[in-house]
Amino acid sequence: MSEIEDLMTTLVDRLHGTKEYNQYRNLLQRVKGQPELYGRIGEFRRRGISLRMRDNTIQANNALQNEFRDLTGNGLANDFLVAERQYCRMVRELQEKLLEGAGIETEFLDG
């Protein structure tokens, strides 16, 4: 295994040791224990991703939020979505730092 592969394995292991990852995984398992809730959360996530990819307007986002308002009122669902967002933010920041540090030009994505 190369030095870079070793570093990547170490990084993934460290990610799995974070509070954010463990909270996300714990809540994911609890949500999966309620198949109907898990399905509803999955539909919300799929539609949210689709929305961001094609029609990211305030009105469309508000309509999606209103349609799935029951999830924000459900403590477990809301806790899971918050934990997922925090973990994904941490991974996104890591990705940005890696791209920046690797010297890969990404300015073309901004315009």
N, C-alpha and C positions, 0 to 999 in steps of 0.2 A: 504494500500500500504506500502511495506517495505521501510526502509531507502534507500536501494540500488536502488529500483525502482524510488524513489523520485529523487535521485541523477542522474540517467540515464535520467529521464524526463527533469531535469534542464539542463543537458549537451546537450541534443538534442535541447532544446529551445535556449541555448546559441549558438550552431552551426548555427541555423537558423538566429541568429542575427549578424553573421559575414559578413564582406564585401565580403569575398570569396563566401559564400553561396548565398548572394543576387545578386552578379554579375552573378554567374552561372545561377540562376533561371531566372533572367531578360533576359539574352542572350538565354536561352533555350526557353522561350516563344516567343522571336523574331524569332528564327530559326523555331520553330513549325508553325509559321505563313507563312512559305514558305515550303509547303509540299515536293516539289522536293528536295530542299536543305537539309531538315531534313532527308529525305530518304537516300540521298547520304552520309551525315554525319553518319547516323546509320550503313550503309554498311561499311564504313571506320572503325568505332569503332568495329563492330562485327569481321571483318577480322583481325584487329589489335590484338584483344584479342585472337582469334584463333591462330594467328601467334606466339604470346608470349607463348602459351601453348604447341605448338608442334614443331615449326621450327624457333626458334628465331635466325636466322643467319643475318648477316649484309646484305647479298645479298637479302634475302627475304624481310627484312625491307625496303631496298632501293627500291625494285620493288613496294612494296605497296605505299611508299611515292610518287614515280613517277606516279603511276596509279591515285592517288588522289591529284596530284599537284594542280588541280583547286581549291581545298578547301583552301589551304594555300594562294592562290591569291584572295580569296573571303574574304573581311574584316570581315563580320559577322561570317562566318564559322570559320575563324582563331581565332577571338576573343572568340568565344564559346569554341573552343577546348583548348585554353590557359586557360580560366576561369575554365573549367572542370578539367584540369590537376592540377591547383592550389588548387581547392577545394578537389580533391581526395588525393593530397599530404598531405593536412592538416588532413584529416580523417585517412590516413595511419599512419601518425606520432602519432596521438592520439591512434590508435590501438596498435602501437608498445609500446608506453608509458604505456598503460593499461596492456598489456601482461607482460611487464617487471616489472611493479609495483605489479602485481598480483602474481608474482613468478612462473608463468607457464613455465616449461622448454621447450624451442623451439630450442635448439641447434641441434637436430636431423634433422631440416629442412635445415641446412646449408650444410650438407654433403650428 
